[in-house]
Amino acid sequence: MDIIINGLADDCPSNGKALATLGNYWFNVLNILDSNPKNPALGDFLRRYHQLSGDWIVASPIHWEATHNDAMIVAIGEMLELSDAEARDLFQEVQQFLKQDNLTAYFHDTHLWLIQLNDKPYLASQSLPHILHHSLLPILKNLDESLYWQRLFTEMQMLFSSRSGLSLKDGFNANGLWFHGEGEFHFSAKRQILTDDKRLIEAFPGFIQALESTDKLNKNTVICLQNPQWLAALLDKAKNKGLAVQCYWNNIACQIPKQNRLIRLWRSLIHANKKKSDC
C-alpha cells in the first residue's frame, strides 16, 4: 500500500526502512500513478487538476551551474531560497515575457508552473528529480531539434539574472527555469486510488475516489493525502490488516513492514480473552 503525504516528517517510524522521496508531493504522486514514472506527464496531470484545455508542460525554478564544458542542475524545489511571494512575483515577469512568444502560463504552486504549448515545437525533456546533479548538456541537446526550447532556457537564465530581488541567502537562489512534464498522462495500472483532495476526484472521476474512514484497504491501494491528520488512523488500519505501507513525505520516505501474522494472532487472542474476563 502506498500513501503520499503533502507534508514533512521529522523521521521514519522506528520499524521503518528508509526509501527515496522525490522531494515534492506531485512528483511522488506521479511516480506511483503514471505509466512512465521516469518521465511522468506532470503537465497533463496538473492541466486536468485545474480543468484546463490544450497541451501543457511544467516549468520549474531551478539553480544550475555551468563550467567550461558542462552544466548541472544543483537545486530544485525546497532546496531553493524561494518564498511563495517571490515565486509569484517571478512568475508574473515570466508570464509577461512568454506572452510575447504566444505562450500561456498558469501558476500551480511555488515550484510548479504550467505552460501551454500552443504552436510550439515538441519538447523531449526529462523529469527534474531524475536529472538533479547529472550532466545537463546531453539533455539540452535532445530537448528540441529546432533549438526553440534551448533558446528559451537561455533567455530564462538571462531574465532571472537581471532580477536583484532574488538575493542569495544561506542556500541556492533561483537562476533559471526548467521545462519538463510533457506527454499525455495514463494511469500505470488499475489500482484503488483514494484521496481527501476534492479537485483530484473531480479531475479523474471513476479513477480516484473520496477517502472515507470505512474504506477497505488492500496491498494495491494508493492514498494521496493533503491533510496529514488522516495518516495515524490509516497506518493503524493497515497494521491490523497486515499490510506493508510505503509512506512518501516531501522530505523523507519509508516502508513500514507488515506485522507478523503470529503476533497479530496472539494480540487478537489476548483481546478476546480480555473481553471474556470483562463479562
Beta strands, then each sheet from edge to edge (+ up, - down):
strand 1: 2-5
strand 2: 17-19
strand 3: 56-66
strand 4: 71-76
strand 5: 104-107
strand 6: 113-116
strand 7: 176-180
strand 8: 193-195
strand 9: 208-210
strand 10: 222-225
strand 11: 245-248
strand 12: 253-256
sheet 1: 2+ 12- 11+ 1+ 10+ 8+ 9+
sheet 2: 4+ 3- 6+ 5-
sheet 3: 4+ 3- 7+
end
